[in-house]
Amino acid sequence: MGSKKRIIVSVTNDLYTDQRVHKVCQFLYENNYSVLLVGRKRSNSLELKPRDYKTKRMRLIFEKGALFYAFFNFRLFFFLLFRKSDVLLSNDLDTLLANYIVSKIKGKSLVYDTHELFTEVPELTSRPRVRAVWLRIEGWVFPKLKTVYTVNQSIADIYTERYNIPVKVVRNISPKWSSDQVISKQELNLPENKHIIILQGAGINIDRGAEEAVEAMKSVENAVLIFVGDGDVIPQLKEKVVNESLSEKVLFFGKKPYQELMQYTYHADIGLTLDKDTNPNYKYSLPNKVFDYIHTNTAIIASNVLEVSNVVLRHQVGLIINEVGPQEISNAINTLLNDEQKLNGFKVNCSKASVVENWEREEEVLKNIYL
């Protein structure tokens, strides 16, 4: 096998729920790399289970805002500078500056995995001065990069056009999933006599249809909507559920490790992915949950954003709604719950789609990049 190449992988999150980065790290570990994944530890971070590769979470004084990003990159710069490595892997724009400067100082290879159109997220488009800083960093570093990949073809095309460099595609697809050891609904505290509708993910934020999904449940009978994950809008959703007496119809389960999350997904009849076309980042998004739903034979109700609707329609695994409103969502849910043949047809198609839509196939692109 020869000596192992040392790679340091960096992210700004706390490593707990980032499945894309974990899958890439596991791939590298299994292909003779010595892997160190670096992120941060927040005050509310949960303990990580042991992994095959090494991890480090840095504690920082600041947990959000400009000071967090400045201090994180400052700490990351010195960490990378004084650690031995052969390759640096930067995930997203908020780790790129430190990685790029260190790669130049030490003459090391730099790979950039951009998970989204970072400068187009609502949190930045609503703050033009902050966005301008990130655009300047991106505009300075991106054209100088030699190895870049991203999550779908739409985003790859945008970056290629913007910076005139080739961008490969490694989609954020679930690995093949087996239901050999299913945890019962009872053990997961799920109602056993009702249909389950799930909205999951680490970024349940504004403009992702969560508020409308809660409202839609007023018009849906014999079903519960469950949120498994976290995000900016969860606190106000919980408040809304209490204020509008929906506690029997909407349940919150918080962040879960991936294998546990998939147990909830497995029991769901319908999975929601409701990003709105309010900004380029959401317009071209292809969330991991789309493939999680496919791998657990969970029929999908999706908003009409390009990459998601392409997958759903190509494999006939669910319904596309043109408007993300409570009425449209409840109509789609009721259509499926009242038509068992249609619902089961989508579930069967999920099973077929999972054979081709899986992480094992995406790894072929990673082999061309790293091996």
Rosetta blueprint (number, residue, H / E / L):
1 M L
2 G L
3 S L
4 K L
5 K E
6 R E
7 I E
8 I E
9 V E
10 S E
11 V L
12 T L
13 N L
14 D L
15 L L
16 Y L
17 T L
18 D L
19 Q H
20 R H
21 V H
22 H H
23 K H
24 V H
25 C H
26 Q H
27 F H
28 L H
29 Y H
30 E H
31 N L
32 N L
33 Y E
34 S E
35 V E
36 L E
37 L E
38 V E
39 G E
40 R E
41 K E
42 R L
43 S L
44 N L
45 S L
46 L L
47 E L
48 L L
49 K L
50 P L
51 R L
52 D L
53 Y L
54 K E
55 T E
56 K E
57 R E
58 M E
59 R E
60 L L
61 I L
62 F L
63 E L
64 K L
65 G H
66 A H
67 L H
68 F H
69 Y H
70 A H
71 F H
72 F H
73 N H
74 F H
75 R H
76 L H
77 F H
78 F H
79 F H
80 L H
81 L H
82 F H
83 R L
84 K L
85 S L
86 D L
87 V E
88 L E
89 L E
90 S E
91 N E
92 D L
93 L H
94 D H
95 T H
96 L H
97 L H
98 A H
99 N H
100 Y H
101 I H
102 V H
103 S H
104 K H
105 I H
106 K H
107 G L
108 K L
109 S E
110 L E
111 V E
112 Y E
113 D E
114 T E
115 H L
116 E L
117 L L
118 F H
119 T H
120 E H
121 V L
122 P H
123 E H
124 L H
125 T H
126 S L
127 R L
128 P H
129 R H
130 V H
131 R H
132 A H
133 V H
134 W H
135 L H
136 R H
137 I H
138 E H
139 G H
140 W H
141 V H
142 F H
143 P H
144 K H
145 L L
146 K L
147 T E
148 V E
149 Y E
150 T E
151 V L
152 N L
153 Q H
154 S H
155 I H
156 A H
157 D H
158 I H
159 Y H
160 T H
161 E H
162 R H
163 Y H
164 N L
165 I L
166 P L
167 V L
168 K E
169 V E
170 V L
171 R L
172 N L
173 I L
174 S L
175 P L
176 K L
177 W L
178 S L
179 S L
180 D L
181 Q L
182 V L
183 I L
184 S L
185 K L
186 Q L
187 E L
188 L L
189 N L
190 L L
191 P L
192 E L
193 N L
194 K L
195 H E
196 I E
197 I E
198 I E
199 L E
200 Q E
201 G E
202 A L
203 G L
204 I L
205 N L
206 I L
207 D L
208 R L
209 G L
210 A H
211 E H
212 E H
213 A H
214 V H
215 E H
216 A H
217 M H
218 K H
219 S H
220 V L
221 E L
222 N L
223 A E
224 V E
225 L E
226 I E
227 F E
228 V E
229 G E
230 D L
231 G L
232 D L
233 V L
234 I H
235 P H
236 Q H
237 L H
238 K H
239 E H
240 K H
241 V H
242 V H
243 N H
244 E L
245 S L
246 L L
247 S L
248 E L
249 K L
250 V E
251 L E
252 F E
253 F E
254 G E
255 K L
256 K L
257 P L
258 Y H
259 Q H
260 E H
261 L H
262 M H
263 Q H
264 Y H
265 T H
266 Y H
267 H H
268 A L
269 D L
270 I E
271 G E
272 L E
273 T E
274 L L
275 D L
276 K L
277 D L
278 T L
279 N L
280 P H
281 N H
282 Y H
283 K H
284 Y L
285 S L
286 L L
287 P L
288 N H
289 K H
290 V H
291 F H
292 D H
293 Y H
294 I H
295 H H
296 T L
297 N L
298 T L
299 A E
300 I E
301 I E
302 A E
303 S E
304 N L
305 V L
306 L H
307 E H
308 V H
309 S H
310 N H
311 V H
312 V H
313 L H
314 R H
315 H H
316 Q L
317 V L
318 G E
319 L E
320 I E
321 I E
322 N L
323 E L
324 V L
325 G L
326 P H
327 Q H
328 E H
329 I H
330 S H
331 N H
332 A H
333 I H
334 N H
335 T H
336 L H
337 L H
338 N L
339 D L
340 E H
341 Q H
342 K H
343 L H
344 N H
345 G H
346 F H
347 K H
348 V H
349 N H
350 C H
351 S H
352 K H
353 A H
354 S L
355 V L
356 V L
357 E L
358 N L
359 W H
360 E H
361 R H
362 E H
363 E H
364 E H
365 V H
366 L H
367 K H
368 N H
369 I H
370 Y H
371 L L
